[in-house]
Amino acid sequence: MSIRHGARTRRAAAAALVAALSLSLTACGGDGDGADEKNTGTQSSGSGAPEQPEQPAQSDGGDGQESGQPLATIDGSNGFQFTLTSAVRDQGGFLTVSGVIKNTTGKGITTPVQWNGAENEVTRTGPSLGGMTLVDKKAKKRYYVLRDTDGYPLTTTGLSMFTAGQSVDFFAQFPSPPGETKSVEIQIPLMPTATIELS
């Protein structure tokens, strides 16, 4: 009789111990979830201060490309103005320079033949910006406008006569300078030299 009573007592104590352990494990699991939420930023901190959003990564380009401001404006004595709006590298190893050419005079003017470049393959394409170059002064390298397999320059063509106040978008593709090159000089025949930041 006393042996059976002792066995029942031990079983009851064991059952109570298992229940207590289950409750304590559940409570610990709840605390762990709360800690994980705090670590992942899904739950606000106890101080009630708002969480700061992550700042977007800045590109390698100049402030002009980020803010919409031009990289450079080049005013020539011939009445033409170049506004350079972007200089962007792509994964193919190219650098594309884009912008706007404007006739700032009150009369029609003709683009200078020097813009075309001197190579025979380029001159046969007619008026273009094939004579534009980029200079990496630090690396002492000059980059010319790329040509396709037929020798045509990868740049805006057909630039001949500008009416008074006319603006035309342009582009020119160059081999991309190495990643450590952050800026280059752009040289357009008969125009002042300007330095632009690369993206």
C-alpha positions as CSV (number, residue, x, y, z in Angstrom):
1,M,0.0,0.0,0.0
2,S,2.7,2.4,0.9
3,I,4.7,1.3,-2.2
4,R,1.8,2.1,-4.5
5,H,1.2,5.4,-2.8
6,G,4.9,6.3,-3.2
7,A,4.8,5.4,-7.0
8,R,1.7,7.6,-7.5
9,T,3.4,10.5,-5.7
10,R,6.5,10.2,-7.8
11,R,4.5,10.1,-11.1
12,A,2.5,13.2,-10.0
13,A,5.7,15.0,-9.2
14,A,7.3,14.1,-12.5
15,A,4.2,15.3,-14.4
16,A,4.3,18.6,-12.5
17,L,8.0,19.0,-13.4
18,V,7.3,18.3,-17.1
19,A,4.5,20.9,-17.1
20,A,6.7,23.5,-15.4
21,L,9.5,22.9,-17.9
22,S,7.1,23.3,-20.9
23,L,5.9,26.6,-19.6
24,S,9.4,27.9,-19.0
25,L,10.5,26.9,-22.5
26,T,7.5,28.6,-24.1
27,A,8.3,31.8,-22.1
28,C,11.9,31.7,-23.3
29,G,10.9,31.2,-26.9
30,G,8.7,34.2,-26.7
31,D,11.5,36.4,-25.4
32,G,13.8,35.2,-28.1
33,D,11.3,36.1,-30.9
34,G,11.0,39.6,-29.5
35,A,14.8,40.0,-29.4
36,D,15.0,38.8,-33.1
37,E,12.4,41.4,-34.1
38,K,14.4,44.1,-32.4
39,N,17.5,43.0,-34.2
40,T,15.9,43.0,-37.6
41,G,14.4,46.4,-37.2
42,T,10.7,45.2,-37.3
43,Q,10.0,46.3,-33.7
44,S,10.6,49.8,-32.4
45,S,13.1,50.3,-29.5
46,G,12.0,50.9,-26.0
47,S,13.0,54.6,-26.2
48,G,10.3,55.2,-28.9
49,A,12.8,56.9,-31.2
50,P,12.0,56.4,-34.9
51,E,14.4,54.2,-36.8
52,Q,16.6,55.9,-39.4
53,P,16.2,54.6,-43.0
54,E,19.3,53.4,-44.8
55,Q,20.9,56.0,-47.0
56,P,21.1,55.1,-50.7
57,A,24.5,54.3,-52.1
58,Q,26.2,57.3,-53.8
59,S,27.4,56.7,-57.4
60,D,31.0,57.5,-58.5
61,G,29.7,60.3,-60.6
62,G,29.8,64.0,-59.8
63,D,27.1,65.9,-57.9
64,G,25.8,67.2,-61.2
65,Q,24.5,63.8,-62.3
66,E,22.9,63.1,-58.9
67,S,21.2,66.5,-58.6
68,G,20.3,67.1,-62.3
69,Q,22.7,69.9,-62.6
70,P,25.1,69.9,-65.6
71,L,28.6,68.5,-65.2
72,A,30.0,71.4,-67.2
73,T,29.0,74.2,-69.6
74,I,31.4,75.1,-72.4
75,D,30.9,78.4,-74.2
76,G,32.8,78.8,-77.5
77,S,33.7,82.1,-79.2
78,N,31.9,80.7,-82.3
79,G,28.5,81.0,-80.7
80,F,28.1,77.4,-79.7
81,Q,27.5,76.2,-76.2
82,F,27.9,72.6,-75.0
83,T,26.1,71.6,-71.8
84,L,27.4,68.3,-70.6
85,T,24.7,66.5,-68.6
86,S,26.1,63.0,-68.0
87,A,29.2,60.8,-68.4
88,V,28.3,57.2,-67.5
89,R,30.3,54.0,-67.7
90,D,28.5,50.8,-68.7
91,Q,29.3,47.1,-68.2
92,G,30.4,46.8,-71.8
93,G,33.5,48.9,-71.1
94,F,32.1,52.0,-72.7
95,L,31.8,55.6,-71.5
96,T,28.9,57.6,-72.9
97,V,29.0,61.4,-72.7
98,S,25.7,63.2,-73.3
99,G,24.5,66.7,-73.4
100,V,23.0,69.5,-75.4
101,I,24.6,71.8,-78.1
102,K,23.0,75.2,-78.4
103,N,23.4,78.1,-80.8
104,T,23.5,81.1,-78.4
105,T,23.5,83.7,-81.2
106,G,20.6,85.4,-82.9
107,K,21.5,84.1,-86.3
108,G,22.0,80.8,-88.1
109,I,25.6,79.3,-87.8
110,T,27.4,76.3,-89.3
111,T,29.2,73.8,-87.3
112,P,33.0,73.8,-87.8
113,V,34.5,71.0,-89.8
114,Q,37.1,70.5,-87.0
115,W,34.4,68.8,-85.0
116,N,34.3,65.9,-87.4
117,G,37.9,64.7,-86.8
118,A,40.6,64.2,-89.3
119,E,40.5,60.4,-90.0
120,N,39.3,59.5,-93.5
121,E,36.8,56.9,-92.1
122,V,35.2,59.7,-90.0
123,T,35.2,62.5,-92.6
124,R,33.2,60.4,-95.0
125,T,30.3,60.2,-92.5
126,G,29.7,63.9,-92.8
127,P,29.3,66.4,-89.9
128,S,29.7,64.7,-86.5
129,L,31.5,65.0,-83.2
130,G,34.1,62.5,-84.2
131,G,36.9,64.9,-83.3
132,M,35.9,65.0,-79.6
133,T,38.5,63.5,-77.2
134,L,38.8,62.8,-73.5
135,V,42.1,63.2,-71.6
136,D,43.0,61.4,-68.4
137,K,45.8,63.7,-67.2
138,K,46.7,61.5,-64.2
139,A,47.2,58.4,-66.4
140,K,48.5,60.5,-69.3
141,K,46.0,58.8,-71.7
142,R,43.8,60.2,-74.5
143,Y,40.5,58.6,-75.5
144,Y,38.9,59.0,-79.0
145,V,35.3,58.5,-80.0
146,L,34.8,54.8,-80.8
147,R,34.2,53.6,-84.4
148,D,31.9,50.8,-85.5
149,T,33.2,48.0,-87.8
150,D,32.6,50.2,-90.9
151,G,34.6,53.1,-89.4
152,Y,31.6,55.3,-88.5
153,P,32.0,57.2,-85.2
154,L,29.7,56.3,-82.3
155,T,28.5,59.8,-81.9
156,T,25.8,62.2,-83.1
157,T,26.0,62.9,-86.8
158,G,24.3,65.2,-89.2
159,L,25.3,68.3,-87.3
160,S,25.7,71.1,-89.8
161,M,23.5,74.2,-89.6
162,F,21.9,75.6,-86.4
163,T,19.2,78.1,-86.6
164,A,19.1,81.0,-84.1
165,G,18.8,79.7,-80.6
166,Q,18.4,76.1,-81.7
167,S,19.4,73.3,-79.3
168,V,20.3,69.7,-80.2
169,D,20.9,66.7,-78.0
170,F,24.2,64.8,-78.5
171,F,26.1,61.8,-77.3
172,A,29.6,60.4,-77.9
173,Q,30.9,57.0,-76.8
174,F,34.5,56.4,-75.7
175,P,36.4,53.5,-74.2
176,S,35.8,53.6,-70.5
177,P,38.8,54.8,-68.4
178,P,39.7,52.5,-65.5
179,G,37.6,52.6,-62.4
180,E,40.1,54.6,-60.4
181,T,39.8,57.5,-62.9
182,K,37.1,59.8,-61.4
183,S,37.4,62.7,-63.8
184,V,38.6,63.5,-67.3
185,E,39.1,66.6,-69.5
186,I,36.8,66.9,-72.5
187,Q,38.3,68.5,-75.5
188,I,36.1,69.7,-78.4
189,P,37.9,71.3,-81.3
190,L,37.7,75.2,-81.2
191,M,36.1,75.0,-77.7
192,P,37.6,75.6,-74.3
193,T,38.6,72.5,-72.3
194,A,36.4,71.4,-69.4
195,T,36.8,68.8,-66.7
196,I,33.9,66.4,-66.0
197,E,33.2,63.8,-63.3
198,L,32.6,60.2,-64.3
199,S,29.8,57.9,-63.1
